[in-house]
Amino acid sequence: MNTALDDKEGVLWSTACDTGAVDTAPQELQALGAHVGQCRGRVARLGAAQCALEAVQGFVGARLVTTLTVVVAVVGLVVWLWPAAAGL
């Protein structure tokens, strides 16, 4: 038996049940809750990383020439000072 039901919000959902009794077991709800908790945690971490990357992109995009100049200067300084730091 495959039935389609409208809930209070008007969302259409369907279920397949041969016995006619449509209900969830406590174990199913617990597993669903654990799954949703994991998904929310991953989305929160990814969302925070995405926000940080967007901020960096905005900063670098607005100051592209300055950023490239600073990166080249730092790399040049490291290359120039590396033999002195190594005792060569």
N, C-alpha and C positions, 0 to 999 in steps of 0.2 A: 504494500500500500504506500503510495507516494502522494503526500498531501502538501499543499502550499498554504501557509497561514500568514495572516497579517497580525503583527503585534501592536502594542499601544501607539508606537510612533509611526505606524504605517509601513514599516520595513517588511518586505516580503522575504520569507525564508521557507525552505522546504526540508523535509526529512523523509527518510525511508525507514519504515518500521513494519515488519510483518505481523507483529502481535497486536498492534493498535495502541499499545501503551507507549507514549513518548515521554521519556523522563531521562535525566542524567544521573549517573551513579556518583556518590561522593568522591570515589577515586578518580573519575573522569574530571570532575571539577577541580580537584587538587592538582592533577597533572596539567590542566589548562592554566590554572593560576601560576604554577611554576614556570610554564612556557612563556606566558605573558610577562612575568617578572624578568625572565632572561632577555626577552626581546626589548623591553623598556630599558634595561641596563645598557644593552648594546647600542640602542638608538641614542641614548643620552651621551654615551662616550663618543660616538661618531658625530653627533650633532655639535658637541663641544669642539672636537677636532676640526670640523668643517667651519665653524665660526672663527676659530683661530687662524685657519688657512685663509679665509676670506679677508680677515684683518691684515694679515701679512701681505696678501696680494694687493689690497688697496693701498697699503703703505708703499710697497715697492713700485706699484704701477704709477703712483703719483710722483715718485722720486726715482725714476729709472736711471737717469744719468748719474745722479749722486750715489745711488746704491751700487752701480757698477764701478764707479770710481773708488768707493770705499772698499769693495771686495778686492779689486785689483791692488790697491795700496796695501791691504792686509796680507794678501798672498805674496806680494813682492817683499814686504818686510819680513815675513816668515822665511822666505827663501834666502834673503840676504843675511838674516841673523842665524839661520840654522847651522851653517859651518862653525860660526863662533861659539854657539851653544854646545856643539859636539866636541869642541876642543881641537878643531882642525886648523 
